[in-house]
Amino acid sequence: MDRVQLRLTQFFFLVLVPCVARGPNALGLSYDFYNKTCPNVEKIIHNVVSQKLLEAPVAAAGALRIFFHDCFVEGCDASVLIASRESNKAERDAEMNLSLPGDGYDVFFRAKRALELQCPGFVSCADVMAIATRDLVNLVGGPRWEVEKGRRDGLISKASRVDGNLPQVNQTIPQLISLFKSKGLSTMDMVALSGGHTIGFSHCKEFMPRIYGYNSTFDIDPTMNQEYARTLRSPFHGLRYCFYTETCPNVEQVILNAVADKFSEILFLLLALYESSPLTAFIKQHCKTRKGCRNKPVSLSGNGFDLFFRATTAVESHCPRVVSCADVVAIVPRDTGSMVKSQDNYHLHRLFHSLFVYNPHLKCKHHQLGGPGFRVQMGRRPCL
């Protein structure tokens, strides 16, 4: 284990840095690159990622995976963060990158925003990704290494450059060794980096074909541990995380994109969302009969409804008549809550106070936003 951790450290510290340094926009890396322009860069990033990890433990695995995907395509230049345009499909929207988790992106964006408040225009997104990933890996028990800084952000991001540069689940060991070797990495580096994914979880679509109907002779891949495979096949009752694995595998990413688009338009989206939730409506109605509660009709915000409708429309365009509105309604508030920071929502705090302070039976803990990231089980059916 010590050797594997050492190789993981060497990968990020010794291998990827030279790969980037060979590019035209990444000259002059050094440990003290921001000493004069942003001396507290590492402290600021560490504070942000520590808070994010408390809210969403999956952020560490998510950030590590995104950083890996960024570095293996054109070097560590943060080009995976660039959004697509009508004239260009960016890396993050390549098929292999659609499952990259929102919590991973969020921690990078939060760190960048915090730095822009302290040192506007100095710290590159590429350096933010390198430092934040190092801190997250260390916070969950992995190694720590010093990060040289001075990377320049890539200005070009093309989905077409992703295929062939990232390992795939159906590749053989010789193919994987060859791919890593093309990046200047050894077999030990490959094992360490592959093992790094175990701090997260595997998407069901990556292993389902191996445990169900493998071929005409074997129902389960005979090269797998059979007991472990049967454990993976244990029946779920009702809701489950893998409900749309075959029918709409990117449902959560599609919804997250819709939420992000709407959130960029409406500053007080979360207020609107909670205004339109069934729980809020119930509480407001209940409060009419309680002393001190606001005695006003229930008013559900159109922005909240609009977000649900947008998300549903986006999902329908990808997977027609597959995902229930009930599941959309369950996923949207999770994604919206995790995007919002508390200092941006004074009115939301007042809303929670007015709704919950007079009802001691309701154990509301959402006094600090944004909310936590969590996995949502799916398979709900809408009420008819």
C-alpha positions in Angstrom: 0.0 0.0 0.0 2.9 2.4 0.8 4.4 1.8 -2.7 1.0 2.4 -4.4 0.5 5.7 -2.4 4.0 6.7 -3.4 3.3 6.1 -7.0 0.1 8.1 -6.8 2.0 11.0 -5.4 4.7 10.7 -8.0 2.1 10.7 -10.8 0.6 14.1 -9.8 3.9 15.6 -8.6 6.5 14.4 -11.1 4.6 13.2 -14.2 1.7 15.4 -14.9 3.6 18.6 -14.1 6.2 18.0 -16.8 3.5 17.0 -19.2 1.9 20.3 -18.7 5.2 22.2 -18.7 5.9 20.9 -22.3 2.8 22.8 -23.5 3.2 26.4 -24.8 1.1 28.0 -22.1 2.7 26.3 -19.0 6.2 27.7 -18.6 7.9 28.5 -15.4 6.2 26.3 -12.8 7.3 26.9 -9.3 6.2 26.4 -5.7 6.2 30.2 -4.9 4.5 31.3 -8.2 1.8 33.2 -6.3 3.9 34.5 -3.4 3.4 38.1 -4.4 0.1 38.0 -6.2 -1.9 35.6 -4.0 0.2 34.4 -1.0 -2.8 32.6 0.7 -3.9 30.7 -2.4 -3.4 27.2 -0.8 -5.1 28.2 2.5 -8.1 29.6 0.6 -8.5 26.5 -1.5 -8.0 24.2 1.5 -10.8 26.0 3.5 -13.2 25.7 0.6 -12.6 22.0 -0.1 -12.7 21.1 3.6 -16.2 22.7 3.8 -17.3 21.0 0.6 -16.1 17.6 1.8 -18.2 18.0 5.0 -21.3 18.7 2.8 -20.7 16.0 0.2 -18.2 13.2 1.0 -18.4 12.1 -2.7 -16.7 15.4 -3.7 -13.2 13.9 -3.2 -13.8 11.0 -5.6 -15.5 13.3 -8.0 -12.8 15.9 -8.1 -10.1 13.2 -8.5 -11.9 11.7 -11.4 -12.5 15.0 -13.2 -8.8 16.0 -12.7 -7.7 12.7 -14.1 -10.0 13.2 -17.2 -8.7 16.7 -17.6 -5.0 15.7 -17.4 -5.2 12.7 -19.8 -6.6 15.0 -22.6 -4.2 17.7 -23.7 -2.6 17.9 -20.2 -3.7 19.6 -16.9 -5.1 22.8 -18.4 -8.7 22.9 -16.9 -10.1 22.5 -20.4 -12.6 20.0 -19.0 -14.3 22.9 -17.2 -15.1 24.8 -20.5 -18.7 24.8 -21.5 -19.9 23.8 -24.9 -21.1 26.4 -27.5 -23.3 26.1 -30.5 -20.2 26.0 -32.7 -18.2 23.6 -30.4 -18.9 20.5 -28.3 -16.5 20.7 -25.4 -14.7 17.9 -23.5 -17.1 17.9 -20.6 -19.9 16.9 -23.0 -18.1 14.0 -24.6 -19.9 10.7 -24.0 -17.2 9.5 -21.6 -17.4 12.6 -19.5 -21.2 12.9 -19.1 -21.0 10.9 -15.9 -18.4 13.2 -14.2 -20.1 14.2 -10.9 -21.5 17.6 -10.3 -20.0 17.8 -6.8 -16.5 17.5 -8.3 -17.2 20.5 -10.6 -18.8 22.4 -7.8 -15.7 22.2 -5.5 -13.5 23.6 -8.3 -16.0 26.4 -9.0 -16.3 27.3 -5.3 -12.5 27.5 -4.9 -12.1 29.6 -8.0 -14.9 32.0 -6.8 -13.2 32.3 -3.3 -9.9 33.1 -5.0 -11.4 35.7 -7.3 -12.7 37.6 -4.2 -9.2 37.7 -2.7 -6.9 37.7 -5.7 -9.0 38.6 -8.8 -7.5 37.5 -12.1 -4.3 35.8 -10.9 -4.8 32.1 -10.1 -5.6 29.9 -13.0 -8.3 27.3 -13.0 -5.7 24.7 -13.8 -3.8 25.4 -10.6 -7.1 25.4 -8.7 -7.8 21.9 -9.9 -4.3 20.7 -9.1 -4.3 22.1 -5.5 -8.0 21.2 -4.7 -7.6 17.6 -5.8 -4.4 17.2 -3.8 -6.2 18.6 -0.7 -9.2 16.4 -1.1 -7.2 13.2 -1.6 -5.2 14.0 1.5 -8.3 14.8 3.6 -9.8 11.4 2.9 -6.6 9.6 3.9 -4.4 9.7 0.8 -0.9 11.1 0.4 0.0 14.8 0.3 2.5 16.4 -2.0 3.7 19.9 -2.8 2.1 21.4 -5.9 4.2 23.5 -8.3 2.1 26.3 -9.7 2.0 28.5 -12.7 -0.2 26.4 -15.1 -2.1 28.3 -17.8 -5.7 27.6 -18.6 -6.4 25.9 -21.9 -8.5 27.9 -24.3 -9.5 25.0 -26.6 -11.8 22.2 -25.5 -13.1 19.6 -28.0 -15.1 16.5 -27.3 -13.5 14.8 -30.2 -10.1 14.8 -28.4 -11.5 12.7 -25.5 -12.0 9.3 -27.2 -8.7 7.4 -27.3 -7.1 9.3 -24.5 -9.1 7.9 -21.6 -9.2 4.3 -20.4 -12.4 2.3 -21.0 -14.0 -0.5 -19.0 -13.9 -2.9 -21.9 -10.2 -2.5 -22.6 -7.8 -5.4 -22.0 -4.9 -5.2 -19.6 -2.4 -4.9 -22.5 -4.5 -2.1 -24.0 -4.6 -0.2 -20.7 -0.8 -0.6 -20.1 -0.2 0.7 -23.6 -2.5 3.7 -23.1 -0.8 4.7 -19.8 2.6 4.1 -21.3 1.7 6.7 -24.1 1.3 9.2 -21.2 4.7 8.4 -19.8 3.2 6.2 -17.0 4.2 2.8 -15.8 2.0 -0.2 -14.9 2.4 0.7 -11.2 1.2 4.2 -12.0 -1.8 2.6 -13.7 -2.7 0.5 -10.7 -2.3 3.5 -8.3 -4.5 5.8 -10.4 -7.1 3.1 -11.0 -7.2 2.4 -7.2 -7.8 6.1 -6.6 -11.3 5.6 -8.0 -12.2 3.4 -5.1 -12.8 6.4 -2.8 -15.9 6.9 -4.8 -18.4 4.4 -6.3 -18.9 2.6 -9.6 -21.7 3.5 -12.0 -24.0 0.5 -12.5 -23.8 0.7 -16.3 -20.0 -0.1 -16.1 -20.5 -3.6 -14.7 -24.1 -4.6 -15.4 -23.3 -6.4 -18.6 -20.9 -8.6 -16.7 -23.4 -9.8 -14.1 -26.5 -10.2 -16.2 -26.6 -12.2 -19.5 -22.8 -12.1 -20.1 -23.0 -14.5 -23.0 -24.9 -17.5 -24.3 -22.9 -19.8 -22.0 -22.5 -17.8 -18.8 -25.0 -15.5 -17.2 -22.1 -14.0 -15.1 -18.7 -13.2 -16.4 -16.7 -16.3 -15.3 -13.6 -14.2 -14.7 -15.3 -12.4 -11.8 -15.6 -13.5 -8.2 -18.9 -15.3 -8.4 -19.9 -14.6 -4.8 -19.2 -10.9 -5.3 -21.1 -10.9 -8.6 -24.2 -12.4 -6.9 -24.0 -9.8 -4.2 -24.1 -7.1 -6.9 -27.2 -8.9 -8.3 -29.0 -8.8 -5.0 -32.6 -7.7 -5.7 -33.7 -4.2 -4.9 -37.2 -3.6 -3.7 -38.8 -0.5 -5.1 -36.4 2.4 -5.4 -32.8 2.0 -6.3 -29.9 4.0 -7.5 -29.5 2.1 -10.8 -33.1 2.3 -11.9 -32.4 4.1 -15.2 -29.0 2.4 -15.9 -30.3 0.9 -19.1 -33.0 3.3 -20.2 -31.6 6.7 -19.3 -28.0 6.4 -17.8 -27.3 10.2 -17.9 -30.5 11.3 -16.3 -28.8 13.0 -13.3 -26.3 14.9 -15.5 -29.1 16.1 -17.8 -31.0 17.4 -14.8 -27.9 19.0 -13.2 -27.3 20.9 -16.5 -30.9 22.2 -16.5 -30.6 23.3 -12.9 -27.3 25.1 -13.6 -28.8 26.9 -16.6 -31.8 28.0 -14.6 -29.7 28.9 -11.5 -27.6 31.3 -13.6 -30.7 33.2 -14.5 -32.5 33.5 -11.2 -30.5 34.5 -8.1 -33.2 33.5 -5.6 -34.0 30.2 -7.3 -33.8 28.1 -4.1 -36.3 30.4 -2.4 -38.7 29.9 -5.3 -38.0 26.1 -5.3 -38.9 25.7 -1.6 -41.9 28.0 -2.1 -43.2 25.6 -4.6 -42.5 22.4 -2.7 -45.4 20.3 -1.3 -43.7 20.3 2.2 -43.6 24.1 2.3 -47.2 24.3 1.1 -48.2 21.9 3.9 -46.3 23.9 6.6 -47.8 27.2 5.5 -51.3 25.8 5.6 -50.6 24.3 9.0 -49.2 27.6 10.3 -52.5 29.3 9.7 -53.9 27.8 12.9 -50.8 28.4 15.0 -50.3 31.5 17.1 -47.6 33.8 15.6 -47.6 32.1 12.2 -48.2 34.1 9.1 -51.8 34.0 8.1 -51.6 34.3 4.4 -52.6 32.1 1.5 -50.2 29.6 0.1 -48.3 31.1 -2.9 -46.2 28.8 -5.0 -43.5 30.4 -7.0 -43.5 30.1 -10.8 -39.7 29.9 -10.9 -39.8 26.6 -8.9 -42.4 25.1 -11.3 -40.4 26.4 -14.3 -37.3 24.6 -13.1 -39.1 21.3 -12.8 -40.7 21.7 -16.2 -37.3 22.6 -17.8 -35.6 19.6 -16.2 -38.4 17.3 -17.4 -38.3 18.7 -20.9 -34.5 18.2 -21.0 -34.8 14.6 -19.8 -37.6 13.9 -22.3 -35.4 15.1 -25.2 -32.8 12.5 -24.1 -35.0 9.6 -22.9 -38.6 10.1 -24.0 -41.3 8.6 -21.7 -38.8 6.9 -19.4 -38.1 9.1 -16.4 -41.0 9.9 -14.1 -41.8 13.5 -13.1 -41.7 12.2 -9.5 -38.0 11.3 -9.9 -37.3 14.7 -11.5 -38.9 16.4 -8.5 -36.7 14.4 -6.2 -33.4 15.1 -8.0 -33.9 18.8 -8.7 -34.0 20.1 -5.1 -30.9 18.0 -4.3 -28.9 19.6 -7.1 -30.3 23.1 -6.5 -29.6 23.0 -2.7 -26.0 21.9 -3.2 -25.3 24.8 -5.5 -26.3 27.7 -3.3 -24.1 29.4 -0.7 -25.6 30.8 2.4 -24.4 34.3 2.2 -26.2 34.8 -1.1 -29.6 34.0 0.4 -30.6 36.2 3.3 -34.2 36.0 2.3 -34.1 32.2 2.3 -32.9 32.2 5.9 -35.9 34.4 6.8 -38.2 32.0 5.0 -36.9 29.0 7.0 -37.2 31.0 10.2 -40.8 32.0 9.5 -41.8 28.4 8.5 -40.1 26.4 11.2 -39.5 28.5 14.3 -43.1 28.1 15.5 -43.2 24.3 15.0 -41.0 22.5 17.4 -42.0 19.1 15.9 -40.2 19.9 12.7 -36.4 19.2 12.9 -35.1 21.5 10.2 -31.3 21.6 9.9 -31.0 23.7 6.7 -29.8 26.9 8.4 -26.6 26.9 6.4 -26.6 26.6 2.6 -25.8 25.2 0.2 -27.2 22.0 1.2 -25.4 18.6 1.2 -24.9 16.5 -1.9 -26.4 13.0 -1.6 -27.4 10.1 -3.9 -31.1 9.8 -4.9 -32.8 6.5 -5.3 -35.1 6.4 -8.3 -38.0 4.5 -9.5 -40.9 6.7 -8.3 -44.2 6.6 -10.1 -46.3 9.7 -10.5 -49.6 10.0 -8.7 -52.5 9.6 -11.2 
